[in-house]
Amino acid sequence: MNRTIKKVAILGSGTMGSGIAAQLANVGIPSYLL
């Protein structure tokens, strides 16, 4: 079963969380930092 990721919520906007959000933004996936 394959699923497409359409949007992502990231808990924590420190160094690691912001890096993950930046990489997701680079591939066009909207991300929300909480």
Biopython code that builds the backbone (N, CA, C, O; Angstrom):
import numpy as np
from Bio.PDB.StructureBuilder import StructureBuilder

atoms = [
    (1, "MET", "N", (0.841, -1.171, 0.000)),
    (1, "MET", "CA", (0.000, 0.000, 0.000)),
    (1, "MET", "C", (0.891, 1.240, 0.000)),
    (1, "MET", "O", (1.725, 1.408, 0.890)),
    (2, "ASN", "N", (0.718, 2.092, -0.979)),
    (2, "ASN", "CA", (1.477, 3.341, -1.071)),
    (2, "ASN", "C", (0.578, 4.507, -0.706)),
    (2, "ASN", "O", (-0.591, 4.551, -1.090)),
    (3, "ARG", "N", (1.131, 5.444, 0.035)),
    (3, "ARG", "CA", (0.399, 6.652, 0.403)),
    (3, "ARG", "C", (1.243, 7.865, 0.041)),
    (3, "ARG", "O", (2.467, 7.846, 0.178)),
    (4, "THR", "N", (0.590, 8.903, -0.414)),
    (4, "THR", "CA", (1.272, 10.148, -0.739)),
    (4, "THR", "C", (1.163, 11.097, 0.449)),
    (4, "THR", "O", (0.075, 11.312, 0.982)),
    (5, "ILE", "N", (2.290, 11.661, 0.859)),
    (5, "ILE", "CA", (2.300, 12.630, 1.955)),
    (5, "ILE", "C", (1.922, 13.986, 1.377)),
    (5, "ILE", "O", (2.587, 14.490, 0.472)),
    (6, "LYS", "N", (0.841, 14.580, 1.907)),
    (6, "LYS", "CA", (0.351, 15.857, 1.386)),
    (6, "LYS", "C", (0.742, 17.037, 2.254)),
    (6, "LYS", "O", (0.990, 18.126, 1.735)),
    (7, "LYS", "N", (0.802, 16.845, 3.566)),
    (7, "LYS", "CA", (1.235, 17.897, 4.483)),
    (7, "LYS", "C", (1.729, 17.241, 5.760)),
    (7, "LYS", "O", (1.365, 16.108, 6.073)),
    (8, "VAL", "N", (2.570, 17.973, 6.502)),
    (8, "VAL", "CA", (3.234, 17.415, 7.673)),
    (8, "VAL", "C", (3.190, 18.428, 8.809)),
    (8, "VAL", "O", (3.332, 19.630, 8.582)),
    (9, "ALA", "N", (2.994, 17.945, 10.024)),
    (9, "ALA", "CA", (3.114, 18.777, 11.223)),
    (9, "ALA", "C", (4.354, 18.318, 11.977)),
    (9, "ALA", "O", (4.547, 17.121, 12.189)),
    (10, "ILE", "N", (5.195, 19.263, 12.382)),
    (10, "ILE", "CA", (6.435, 18.962, 13.092)),
    (10, "ILE", "C", (6.335, 19.564, 14.483)),
    (10, "ILE", "O", (6.119, 20.766, 14.635)),
    (11, "LEU", "N", (6.492, 18.727, 15.490)),
    (11, "LEU", "CA", (6.438, 19.190, 16.879)),
    (11, "LEU", "C", (7.836, 19.584, 17.313)),
    (11, "LEU", "O", (8.727, 18.739, 17.404)),
    (12, "GLY", "N", (8.029, 20.861, 17.579)),
    (12, "GLY", "CA", (9.337, 21.364, 17.986)),
    (12, "GLY", "C", (10.011, 22.084, 16.839)),
    (12, "GLY", "O", (10.213, 21.503, 15.772)),
    (13, "SER", "N", (10.360, 23.337, 17.044)),
    (13, "SER", "CA", (10.947, 24.127, 15.955)),
    (13, "SER", "C", (12.387, 24.520, 16.271)),
    (13, "SER", "O", (12.828, 25.619, 15.933)),
    (14, "GLY", "N", (13.104, 23.625, 16.914)),
    (14, "GLY", "CA", (14.516, 23.868, 17.196)),
    (14, "GLY", "C", (15.361, 23.576, 15.967)),
    (14, "GLY", "O", (14.874, 23.639, 14.839)),
    (15, "THR", "N", (16.606, 23.263, 16.189)),
    (15, "THR", "CA", (17.531, 22.998, 15.086)),
    (15, "THR", "C", (17.070, 21.831, 14.228)),
    (15, "THR", "O", (17.059, 21.927, 13.001)),
    (16, "MET", "N", (16.697, 20.749, 14.856)),
    (16, "MET", "CA", (16.293, 19.558, 14.109)),
    (16, "MET", "C", (14.940, 19.760, 13.411)),
    (16, "MET", "O", (14.792, 19.422, 12.236)),
    (17, "GLY", "N", (13.960, 20.309, 14.132)),
    (17, "GLY", "CA", (12.637, 20.515, 13.549)),
    (17, "GLY", "C", (12.655, 21.474, 12.374)),
    (17, "GLY", "O", (11.992, 21.235, 11.365)),
    (18, "SER", "N", (13.405, 22.550, 12.498)),
    (18, "SER", "CA", (13.474, 23.511, 11.395)),
    (18, "SER", "C", (14.218, 22.929, 10.198)),
    (18, "SER", "O", (13.902, 23.256, 9.054)),
    (19, "GLY", "N", (15.196, 22.075, 10.451)),
    (19, "GLY", "CA", (15.906, 21.402, 9.355)),
    (19, "GLY", "C", (14.998, 20.448, 8.598)),
    (19, "GLY", "O", (15.037, 20.383, 7.370)),
    (20, "ILE", "N", (14.181, 19.708, 9.338)),
    (20, "ILE", "CA", (13.217, 18.802, 8.700)),
    (20, "ILE", "C", (12.215, 19.607, 7.878)),
    (20, "ILE", "O", (11.902, 19.233, 6.748)),
    (21, "ALA", "N", (11.712, 20.705, 8.430)),
    (21, "ALA", "CA", (10.757, 21.554, 7.711)),
    (21, "ALA", "C", (11.381, 22.129, 6.443)),
    (21, "ALA", "O", (10.715, 22.212, 5.411)),
    (22, "ALA", "N", (12.637, 22.522, 6.507)),
    (22, "ALA", "CA", (13.320, 23.072, 5.331)),
    (22, "ALA", "C", (13.446, 22.022, 4.235)),
    (22, "ALA", "O", (13.232, 22.327, 3.062)),
    (23, "GLN", "N", (13.788, 20.802, 4.598)),
    (23, "GLN", "CA", (13.919, 19.740, 3.599)),
    (23, "GLN", "C", (12.568, 19.413, 2.967)),
    (23, "GLN", "O", (12.484, 19.184, 1.760)),
    (24, "LEU", "N", (11.515, 19.390, 3.777)),
    (24, "LEU", "CA", (10.180, 19.143, 3.228)),
    (24, "LEU", "C", (9.756, 20.269, 2.299)),
    (24, "LEU", "O", (9.141, 20.016, 1.264)),
    (25, "ALA", "N", (10.076, 21.509, 2.652)),
    (25, "ALA", "CA", (9.748, 22.643, 1.791)),
    (25, "ALA", "C", (10.501, 22.556, 0.466)),
    (25, "ALA", "O", (9.974, 22.956, -0.573)),
    (26, "ASN", "N", (11.718, 22.041, 0.494)),
    (26, "ASN", "CA", (12.511, 21.903, -0.731)),
    (26, "ASN", "C", (11.868, 20.954, -1.732)),
    (26, "ASN", "O", (12.050, 21.114, -2.939)),
    (27, "VAL", "N", (11.118, 19.965, -1.246)),
    (27, "VAL", "CA", (10.467, 19.013, -2.156)),
    (27, "VAL", "C", (8.987, 19.337, -2.366)),
    (27, "VAL", "O", (8.268, 18.574, -3.011)),
    (28, "GLY", "N", (8.530, 20.480, -1.814)),
    (28, "GLY", "CA", (7.179, 20.948, -2.087)),
    (28, "GLY", "C", (6.095, 20.427, -1.162)),
    (28, "GLY", "O", (4.915, 20.502, -1.504)),
    (29, "ILE", "N", (6.461, 19.899, 0.000)),
    (29, "ILE", "CA", (5.471, 19.410, 0.957)),
    (29, "ILE", "C", (5.267, 20.478, 2.027)),
    (29, "ILE", "O", (6.217, 20.835, 2.723)),
    (30, "PRO", "N", (4.037, 20.998, 2.172)),
    (30, "PRO", "CA", (3.800, 22.007, 3.201)),
    (30, "PRO", "C", (3.999, 21.423, 4.596)),
    (30, "PRO", "O", (3.579, 20.300, 4.871)),
    (31, "SER", "N", (4.630, 22.176, 5.457)),
    (31, "SER", "CA", (4.872, 21.693, 6.817)),
    (31, "SER", "C", (4.485, 22.773, 7.817)),
    (31, "SER", "O", (4.613, 23.967, 7.549)),
    (32, "TYR", "N", (4.015, 22.333, 8.963)),
    (32, "TYR", "CA", (3.586, 23.219, 10.037)),
    (32, "TYR", "C", (4.458, 22.965, 11.249)),
    (32, "TYR", "O", (4.543, 21.834, 11.729)),
    (33, "LEU", "N", (5.105, 24.003, 11.747)),
    (33, "LEU", "CA", (5.924, 23.888, 12.960)),
    (33, "LEU", "C", (5.062, 24.230, 14.165)),
    (33, "LEU", "O", (4.463, 25.303, 14.231)),
    (34, "LEU", "N", (5.008, 23.314, 15.110)),
    (34, "LEU", "CA", (4.219, 23.532, 16.328)),
    (34, "LEU", "C", (5.133, 23.627, 17.507)),
    (34, "LEU", "O", (4.671, 23.811, 18.634)),
]
sb = StructureBuilder()
sb.init_structure("model")
sb.init_model(0)
sb.init_chain("A")
sb.init_seg("    ")
for serial, (resi, resn, name, xyz) in enumerate(atoms, 1):
    if name == "N":
        sb.init_residue(resn, " ", resi, " ")
    sb.init_atom(name, np.array(xyz, "f"), 0.0, 1.0, " ", f" {name:<3s}", serial, name[0])
structure = sb.get_structure()
